[in-house]
Amino acid sequence: MRVPFSWLKEYVPELESPEVLEERLAGLGFETDRMERIFQIPSGVVFARVLEAHPISSTSLKRLVLDAGKVVEVVSGAGNA
């Protein structure tokens, strides 16, 4: 069975790391076949949904209204905005 460590950590907050969990499971007689690291979002990166996109005249820029947990406005030069 594949279970994200983050899920287990919600129920057992004292787990320090996946390696500690693996040791504890082995001590209880449970074999770990493998552990995989899954891509993690780097700190400081924010995902947002574009609510509105308005061109800024005389430029190639757009004013975007985003929902990133709160509504924010940004200026973007991205071609896919």
C-alpha positions as MATLAB code, in Angstrom:
seq = 'MRVPFSWLKEYVPELESPEVLEERLAGLGFETDRMERIFQIPSGVVFARVLEAHPISSTSLKRLVLDAGKVVEVVSGAGNA';
ca = [
       0.000    0.000    0.000;
       1.274    3.494   -0.821;
       0.668    6.091    1.856;
       2.043    9.652    1.872;
       4.187   10.348    4.933;
       2.316   13.652    5.387;
      -0.911   11.711    6.011;
       0.726    9.525    8.631;
       2.280   12.596   10.260;
      -1.220   14.039   10.778;
      -2.073   11.047   12.979;
       1.373   10.501   14.524;
       2.905   13.996   14.784;
       5.977   12.777   16.704;
       7.358   11.001   13.610;
      10.517   12.919   12.717;
      11.114   11.532    9.240;
      10.184    8.740    6.813;
      13.417    6.977    7.794;
      12.377    6.917   11.468;
       9.001    5.505   10.441;
      10.715    2.796    8.409;
      12.834    1.821   11.436;
       9.784    1.700   13.711;
       7.819   -0.414   11.247;
      10.767   -2.811   10.888;
      10.936   -3.081   14.689;
       7.291   -4.160   14.667;
       7.938   -6.779   11.990;
       6.581   -4.818    9.020;
       8.790   -4.838    5.961;
       9.137   -1.700    3.855;
       9.506   -2.590    0.190;
      10.644    0.872   -0.858;
      10.317    4.546   -0.089;
       9.884    7.139   -2.813;
      10.399   10.852   -2.583;
       7.661   12.687   -4.409;
       8.188   16.174   -5.790;
       7.619   18.811   -3.158;
       6.687   22.400   -3.856;
       9.620   24.651   -2.911;
       8.916   27.056   -0.064;
       7.865   30.475   -1.281;
       6.083   29.127   -4.371;
       2.384   30.020   -4.435;
      -0.263   28.457   -6.636;
      -3.176   30.635   -7.664;
      -6.193   30.585   -9.948;
      -6.599   33.425  -12.439;
      -9.974   35.068  -11.872;
      -9.552   37.974  -14.298;
      -6.983   39.108  -16.877;
      -6.929   42.670  -18.201;
      -4.462   43.958  -20.825;
      -2.450   47.039  -19.878;
      -2.598   49.409  -22.841;
       0.609   50.199  -24.749;
       2.387   47.195  -23.173;
       2.474   43.441  -23.519;
       1.616   43.161  -19.816;
      -1.616   42.094  -18.151;
      -3.150   42.956  -14.794;
      -4.311   39.715  -13.209;
      -6.732   39.171  -10.371;
      -5.780   35.911   -8.652;
      -7.237   33.655   -5.992;
      -4.292   32.371   -3.959;
      -6.202   31.698   -0.757;
      -6.940   35.401   -0.790;
      -7.667   37.637   -3.773;
      -4.584   39.510   -4.990;
      -3.673   41.582   -8.055;
      -0.403   41.185   -9.941;
       1.112   42.370  -13.206;
       2.336   39.629  -15.526;
       4.265   39.465  -18.756;
       3.623   35.740  -19.186;
       2.271   34.797  -22.584;
      -0.155   32.270  -21.135;
      -1.776   34.692  -18.674;
];
